[in-house]
Amino acid sequence: METVESNGQPVLLVLRALKLGDLMVAVPALRGLKRAFPEHRILYAAPAWVAEALDLVGGIQLLPTPGLEAPLALPPRNG
């Protein structure tokens, strides 16, 4: 399992990033977080294939989250 070292630096974790569109609409908020918390390291939890697009945003680190794209195996609901 991959770990993320903070080296004493505060960390902000951005969640709910499953597809490219989630990243695109989050860019203004990510930039706002960078301005509001310049001393923090910002981690963006998303599938690994988002890395290249995230690099274009700049200053945000990817936290790979394998398996998020797989549908949940839930039993059918009765009712």
C-alpha positions as CSV (number, residue, x, y, z in Angstrom):
1,M,0.0,0.0,0.0
2,E,1.3,3.4,-0.9
3,T,1.7,5.9,2.0
4,V,1.7,9.7,1.9
5,E,4.4,11.4,4.1
6,S,3.5,14.8,5.4
7,N,6.9,15.7,6.8
8,G,5.2,17.9,9.4
9,Q,3.4,19.9,6.7
10,P,-0.3,20.3,7.2
11,V,-2.4,18.4,4.7
12,L,-5.8,19.0,3.1
13,L,-7.5,16.1,1.5
14,V,-10.0,16.7,-1.3
15,L,-12.5,13.9,-1.7
16,R,-15.2,12.9,-4.2
17,A,-13.2,12.9,-7.4
18,L,-14.2,10.1,-9.6
19,K,-14.1,11.3,-13.1
20,L,-12.4,14.0,-15.2
21,G,-15.4,16.3,-15.0
22,D,-15.2,16.3,-11.2
23,L,-11.7,17.6,-11.5
24,M,-12.7,20.2,-14.1
25,V,-15.4,21.7,-12.0
26,A,-13.2,21.5,-8.9
27,V,-10.3,23.6,-10.4
28,P,-11.6,27.0,-9.0
29,A,-12.1,25.5,-5.6
30,L,-8.7,23.8,-5.7
31,R,-7.1,27.2,-6.6
32,G,-9.0,28.8,-3.8
33,L,-7.7,26.2,-1.3
34,K,-4.2,26.9,-2.5
35,R,-4.6,30.6,-1.9
36,A,-6.4,30.2,1.5
37,F,-4.0,27.5,2.8
38,P,-0.6,28.2,1.2
39,E,1.3,26.3,3.9
40,H,-0.8,23.2,3.4
41,R,-0.1,20.3,1.0
42,I,-3.2,19.5,-0.9
43,L,-4.0,15.9,-1.8
44,Y,-6.6,15.1,-4.4
45,A,-8.1,11.6,-4.0
46,A,-8.8,10.2,-7.4
47,P,-8.1,7.3,-9.8
48,A,-4.4,7.3,-11.0
49,W,-5.4,8.1,-14.6
50,V,-6.3,11.7,-13.5
51,A,-2.7,12.4,-12.7
52,E,-1.8,14.1,-16.1
53,A,-4.8,16.4,-15.9
54,L,-4.1,17.2,-12.3
55,D,-0.6,18.2,-13.2
56,L,-2.1,21.0,-15.4
57,V,-3.8,22.5,-12.4
58,G,-0.4,22.7,-10.6
59,G,0.4,22.5,-6.9
60,I,-2.0,19.7,-6.1
61,Q,-0.7,16.1,-5.4
62,L,-2.7,13.0,-6.4
63,L,-3.6,10.5,-3.8
64,P,-4.4,7.4,-6.0
65,T,-7.6,5.7,-5.0
66,P,-7.8,2.4,-6.8
67,G,-11.1,0.7,-7.0
68,L,-13.4,3.7,-6.9
69,E,-14.6,3.2,-10.4
70,A,-15.8,-0.3,-9.8
71,P,-19.5,-0.4,-9.0
72,L,-20.5,-1.5,-5.5
73,A,-21.9,-5.0,-5.3
74,L,-25.1,-4.3,-3.4
75,P,-27.9,-6.8,-3.0
76,P,-31.2,-5.8,-4.7
77,R,-33.6,-3.8,-2.6
78,N,-37.0,-5.3,-1.8
79,G,-39.8,-2.9,-2.1
